Amino acid sequence: MKREALDELKQHIPLLEYLQAHDWQPARALSRGRWMGLCPLHTDHKPSFLVDPTKSLFYCYGCGRGGDVIRFAELYHQVNFPKAITLLREWCGLAPLLNAVVNCYRIQLHRYNEALAYLDQRGIHSLQVIEHMRIGYAPGGCLRSCLLQLGYPLSVMQRAGLINASSHDSYSRRIVFPLDGNLYGRSIRSSSSPHLFMPGSKGGLYLWEHVRRYPAVILVEGLFDYAVLWQAGFRNVTCSLGNHLNARQFQQLCDVARTVYVAFDADANGSGRCASQCLARRLWAQGVSVRRLELPDGHDPNSFFLHDGDARQFQSLLEEAR
């Protein structure tokens, strides 16, 4: 790739904007417009990550790494230089596209009784939580025409994983949740694969910016678990989309001193309990206070509320957590 093209790419993606889009927050201002904050590249307990927006450069005094936005993408996503370029190019155009997709699916949600009935079946009754999570519905067959009208070519939709090789919508008859740079679709049909993501990383912890300042955070596996807890008044909840955290999610939990309540599924095969024990050990090693909830056998937070559990009973589980 020519130097001119690299310079143009970096001009399109200011380093500070890219950092903040990946949950980095400055802790204090320095002279000449520079900022200092916690390093997103390693578990950092005091601000050691220097950002110079004017020069679009960073340097960490803790781990000794630095460079421009391309170098940050390499380190943060743990990819080589060509892949980092590809990720940055995709990031430039993906955010507006995803926003258009989410808006299209949010409109569809209230047009299909099957979608609203499924949400009700999963215990989601509040319009407030639907708006908060920006929940939508993909009936199948509508996205292509919607995006074409907005000027997005078919090739862009296919590269993003929204349209399949047969030019049909990839998301069909699925409840859709927007993520950080991705899209999760939960099938409402038992005959289909239940989970669908676009190609790429699942991103960081769900809506982390809403909870990162709480001294205690409840961590759940799934988005329906998140929904019923948020609906019940627990605003300090986040979701890892599975019981195995990626590096970014783990770093987010360790960014400041806090208590983490791990509320993973109490699966019959014990996988949720095993994963929560493993995570608890890793967090303890980083100085994070951890408590593990003991849900009734066979239950997750979603089914706990569906089977007549309420906020008071869940609060008791938090207080009894080990």
N, C-alpha and C positions, 0 to 999 in steps of 0.2 A: 504494500500500500504506500502510495507516494506521500511525502512529507506534507504537501499542500492539503491532501485529503484528511490526514490525521489532524492537522491544525484546525481545519474546518469543523471536524467532528467535535473537537474539544471546545471550540467556540459555541457550538450548539448546546453543549452540556456543561454549564458552570459547575465546578466541583461542589460548592456549597449546596446548590440546589439538589444535586445527585445524592449527597450525604443525607440531607434532610428528608429526601424521599425514601431513604432507607433507615429512617428512625433515629438518625444522629441529631443530638441537640447540643448547641454550645452551652458551656457552663459559665464562662465569663469572657468579657471583652478585653482585648489587649490593644496596644497602640497600633496605629496605621491600619485600622479596620480588621485586624486579625482576631481570631477566636480560639479559645481553648476548651476542650471537652474530653469526655471519656473516649478511649480508643475503641472503635468497633471491630478491630482486628484481633484483639486478645482480651482476656478478662482483666478489666482495668478498674481499680478501686479509687483512684484519684485522677483528676484531669491531666492527661499527658499528651493529648492529641491536638496538635497545632494546625490550624487551617488559615491560609492566606487567600481570601477570595479574590483579591486584586490580581495575584499571580496564578490563581487556581492551582495551588500546590498544598500538600499536607506533609507533616512529619510527626511521628510519634516518638517522644523521648523515653517511652517505656519499652517498646519492642524494636525501636531503631529503624522502622520502615517509613518510607516516604516516596513522594512522586506526584504525578498528575492524576487526572480522573481515570485514565486508562490503567495506570498502575494500581489504583485503588480497586478498580473492577477486577483485575487479575487476582489480587490478594483476597478481596472480600468474597468473591464467588469461587475462589480456588480453581482458576482456569488459566490456560496459556494465553499469550498475547492475541492471536487471531480470534480465539473464542471470546475474549474480552471485547474486542472490536465489534463482533457480531452482537453480543449482548447489549452494548451501548447503542448500536444502531437500532436494534429492536425497541429498546427503551424509549428512544426519541419518538417513535411513532405508535407504540403500543398503548400508552396511557390514554390518548384521545379516543383510540379505537375501542378500548375496553369500556370507557365511559359511555360511548354510544351504544355498545352492546347491552350494558347494564340498564340504561334508560329504556331501551326497547323491551327488554324482558320485564322490567318493573311495570310497564303499561299492560303487558299481557297477563300478569298475575291476576288482576281484578276482572279479566274477561273470561276466565275459565274456572267454573265451579269445582272441577276435579282438583285443581291446584289448591284452592282455598280449603276444600274438604280434607286434603292431605295434611296441610298445615294444622288444621283443627285436630286431626287424628294424632299428630305429633305433639299436641299440647300448646301450640302457638295460637293464641286467641287475640292478642293485643295488636292493634294497628300501630302502636308506638314502637314495638319491637320490630315489626316489619319495616317501618320507615328507618329505624336506627340501623338495621343490618342491610338495608337496601335490597331486600329479598325480591326476586323476580321469578318468572316462570317461562321456560322454553317449551312451547307446544310443538316445535318442529315445523319447518316450512316457511317461517316468516322472516328469519334473520337476514337471509341473502338479499331479499328485495328492500328491506329496511336500510341496510348498509349501502346498497347500490344507490339508493336515492340520496344518501348523504355524501356520495362521491367516492366511496371506498371500492377499489377494483376487486374482482373475484380472487386474483392472485394473492392479495394482501390477506383476505379472509382465510385462504387455504394455508398460507405460511403460518398464520397465528393459530391454526388448529380449530377454527370455528366452522369451517366447511370441509367436508371430507372429499376423498378422491372422486366420488360420484357426484360432487357438487350439491350434496344434501347437507342440511344443518347437522353438525356433530352433536349438538345438545338437542335432544328431543324428549318431550314429556318428562322434564326434570325441573325440580325446584333449584333455582340458581342463586348462589351467594357470591358477590364480588370479593376478591381477596386483594392482597398487595401484589399487583402484577400478574394475577392469575384469576381463574374463574372456577368455582366448584359447582358441580351439578349433581343433585341427588335424585335418582330415578324414583318415580312414583309407581313404577311397575315392578312386580316381584320377578318377572321374567328377564329383566335387563340387569346388566352389571350395575350395582348400586352407586358406585362412585365414579366421577369423571372430572379430570382436570385438563386444562390446556397444557401443551408441552412446556417444560421449564420448572423452575423451583416453585414450591408451594408458598414461599416467602417467609416472613417473620411471624411472630405470634399475632393472632387475630386482634385487630383494632388496638394494638399495643399502646398507641399514643393516648388512648382513653383511660388506661389503667396504670401506666408506668409510674405515676407519682403516688399511688396508694402504698402504704407501709405493709399491707398484706394483700396478696393476690391469689385468687382461686384459679387453678389450671385444670382444664377439662380436655377431653380428647376431641369431641365432635361439636359441630356448629349447632345441632339441635340441643345438645347439653347446654351450650352457651345461651341459646335463646330462652330456654325455660328459666335459667337462673337469672338472667338479666330481667326477664319479665316479672320474676318474683321479687325483684328489688336489689339483687346482688350486682352492684355496678362495678365491683372490683374483680370481674371474671374475664379470663382470656382463654384462647383455645389453640392447641398445637396441631390440630388436624391429624390425629393419630397419636400413638403413645411413644413414638420415637422422634425426639426433637432433632432438628438440624442444628448446625453450628451457630447460625445466626440466632435462632430461638433460645438456645442455651445461653449465649452471651447476653441476650436481653434480660433474662431472669437474674443474671449476675451483675447487672450494671450498677446497682446500688444495694445497700443493706436493706433487706426486706424479708418478710416471711412468705413462703410459698405453700399453699395448701393444694396438694396433689389429689385431684378427685377423678382418677381414671376409672374405667369400667371394671366392675367386679365380675369378669367373664368366668364362665364355668370352667374353662381350661386354665385359668390362672394367669393368662398373659398380661392382663391389665395390672394385677398386683405385682407381678414380676417386674414389669416396666417401671412402675412407680417406685419400687424399692431400689432399682438400679439408678433411676434419676435422682432419688433422694440422696444416695451415697455420693453421686457426682456433685450435687449442689452443696452438700455439707463440706466437701473437700474444698470448695471455693468460698466457704464462710457464709453460705446462705442458710438461714433457718428454714427447716422444712417440716411440714406436718402432713401425714397421709390419712385421708378419709377412708373409713371402713363403710362402704355402701353395702346394703343387703346383697346376698349372693345372687348373681345373675342380673344385677341392675347396673345401669349407668345413671347419671343425674337426670337425663330425660325421662327414662322409665320410672325413676323414683317419684317424680312429680305426676306422671301419668297414672301411677297406682296410689293416688290419694296422699302422696307426700306434700308437705307445704313448706313455706319459708321458715316457720318456727322449728320444724323437725330438722330441716337441713342445717339451720344454725346450730342445733344441738350436735349434729355430726361434726361440724367445724370445731365446736368446743371440746369434743371428745377425741379429736384427731390426735394421733400419736406422733 
